Amino acid sequence: MQIECLVAIAFATASLAQSQEDNDVPDSFVLFEHFPEVVAISDSDNDTIFECMAGKRISFDKENKRVKFMWFFNDPTNN
C-alpha cells in the first residue's frame, strides 16, 4: 500500500506541475479513475498520534464526474 501512496503522490505532483505550466486546472478525476483504494492520514489535534482511514471506490461515473467511496475508520481501542 505504501508504494501505491507514493505513486499517487508522484503522479499528482507531476500532474500539478504540468498543469501549472499549461495554466490548466488539474483534473482530480484522473486520480479517482486510477486509484480505486485510498488512504487518508491526519493529525487533527497535533498530539503526534495519527488518525487514519481507508476507502474503497464503489462507483465512478467519468462523464458526469461523480465518484463514491466507502470509508473504513480504525477502531481507536484496537478492538
C-alpha positions as CSV (number, residue, x, y, z in Angstrom):
1,M,0.0,0.0,0.0
2,Q,2.9,2.4,0.6
3,I,4.1,2.0,-3.0
4,E,0.6,2.9,-4.2
5,C,0.6,6.1,-2.0
6,L,4.0,7.1,-3.2
7,V,2.9,6.6,-6.8
8,A,-0.2,8.6,-6.2
9,I,1.8,11.5,-4.7
10,A,4.3,11.4,-7.5
11,F,1.6,11.3,-10.1
12,A,-0.3,14.1,-8.5
13,T,2.8,16.2,-8.1
14,A,3.8,15.7,-11.8
15,S,0.3,16.4,-13.0
16,L,0.1,19.5,-10.9
17,A,3.4,20.8,-12.1
18,Q,2.5,20.2,-15.7
19,S,-0.9,21.8,-15.3
20,Q,0.6,24.9,-13.7
21,E,2.9,25.3,-16.7
22,D,0.0,25.0,-19.1
23,N,-2.3,27.2,-16.9
24,D,-4.8,24.4,-16.6
25,V,-6.7,23.1,-13.5
26,P,-5.6,19.6,-12.6
27,D,-8.4,17.0,-13.0
28,S,-8.8,15.1,-9.8
29,F,-11.0,12.5,-11.6
30,V,-7.9,11.2,-13.3
31,L,-6.7,10.1,-9.8
32,F,-10.1,8.7,-8.9
33,E,-10.1,6.7,-12.1
34,H,-6.6,5.1,-11.5
35,F,-6.8,4.6,-7.7
36,P,-9.8,2.6,-6.5
37,E,-8.4,2.3,-3.0
38,V,-7.3,5.3,-1.0
39,V,-5.9,6.2,2.5
40,A,-6.3,9.4,4.5
41,I,-3.9,10.2,7.3
42,S,-4.1,13.2,9.6
43,D,-3.2,14.6,13.0
44,S,-6.2,16.8,13.8
45,D,-5.1,17.7,17.4
46,N,-1.3,17.8,17.0
47,D,-0.7,15.0,19.5
48,T,1.6,13.1,17.1
49,I,-0.9,10.2,17.1
50,F,-2.2,9.9,13.5
51,E,-5.8,9.3,12.7
52,C,-6.2,7.1,9.7
53,M,-8.9,5.8,7.4
54,A,-9.0,3.8,4.2
55,G,-11.5,3.9,1.4
56,K,-12.7,1.8,-1.5
57,R,-14.3,3.3,-4.6
58,I,-17.8,1.8,-5.0
59,S,-18.9,3.8,-8.1
60,F,-17.3,6.0,-10.7
61,D,-19.0,8.0,-13.5
62,K,-16.4,9.7,-15.6
63,E,-18.9,11.5,-17.9
64,N,-20.9,13.1,-15.0
65,K,-17.8,13.5,-12.8
66,R,-19.3,11.6,-9.9
67,V,-17.4,9.2,-7.6
68,K,-18.4,7.4,-4.4
69,F,-16.1,5.9,-1.8
70,M,-16.9,3.7,1.2
71,W,-14.7,4.8,4.1
72,F,-13.3,2.4,6.8
73,F,-12.3,4.0,10.1
74,N,-9.8,2.4,12.5
75,D,-11.1,1.5,16.0
76,P,-9.1,3.7,18.4
77,T,-9.3,1.0,21.1
78,N,-7.9,-1.6,18.6
79,N,-10.8,-4.0,19.2
